[in-house]
Amino acid sequence: MFFMSKSQQINVSKSSVSKIAILALTIIFAAGLFVVGFDQGHIFSLVYGEQAFTDLYIHELTHDMRHAAGFPCH
């Protein structure tokens, strides 16, 4: 007896980016934008309290980057 097998072609597309990856990158981008462009002690105030608003650690670390990106800070 002679049996012929049927061959089937299965196409799997791996070119699409998952929605979870896009969401994660969007959240990371938004957090980075806040840190570089808008933080005036808010992040460290969770740890240091009111003193973080006078010390402005992140502001001082990202000061030149703010101006290069076009964010006015003073």
C-alpha positions in Angstrom: 0.0 0.0 0.0 1.2 3.4 -0.9 0.1 6.4 1.3 0.6 10.0 0.2 1.0 12.5 3.0 -0.5 15.9 2.7 1.9 18.7 3.5 0.5 21.9 5.0 2.2 25.2 5.2 1.9 27.1 8.4 2.8 30.8 8.4 3.7 32.3 11.7 4.3 36.0 11.8 6.8 37.2 14.4 7.0 40.8 13.2 4.3 42.2 15.4 5.3 43.8 18.7 3.2 42.7 21.7 0.8 45.3 23.3 2.4 44.6 26.7 5.8 45.6 25.4 4.4 48.8 23.9 2.6 49.6 27.2 5.8 48.9 29.2 7.9 51.2 27.0 5.3 53.9 27.1 5.3 53.8 31.0 9.1 53.9 31.0 9.2 56.8 28.6 6.6 58.8 30.6 8.5 58.2 33.8 11.8 59.3 32.2 10.2 62.3 30.8 8.8 63.3 34.2 12.2 62.8 35.9 14.2 64.8 33.3 11.6 67.5 32.5 9.4 68.1 35.5 10.7 66.7 38.8 11.4 69.3 41.4 11.9 67.0 44.3 8.8 64.9 44.0 10.5 61.6 43.7 12.8 61.9 46.6 10.1 63.5 48.8 8.8 60.0 49.3 12.0 59.2 51.2 13.4 62.6 52.4 10.1 64.5 53.0 10.0 68.3 52.6 13.8 68.5 52.5 13.8 67.0 49.0 12.0 70.1 47.6 14.9 72.3 48.8 17.8 69.9 47.8 16.5 69.1 44.3 18.9 66.2 43.8 17.4 65.0 40.5 17.0 68.5 39.2 20.7 69.1 39.7 21.7 65.8 38.1 19.5 66.5 35.0 19.9 70.2 34.9 22.0 70.4 31.7 19.9 67.7 30.0 16.8 69.7 30.7 18.1 72.8 28.9 19.4 70.7 26.0 15.9 69.1 25.6 14.3 72.5 25.8 12.7 72.3 29.2 12.9 75.6 31.1 13.6 75.1 34.8 14.4 78.6 36.1 
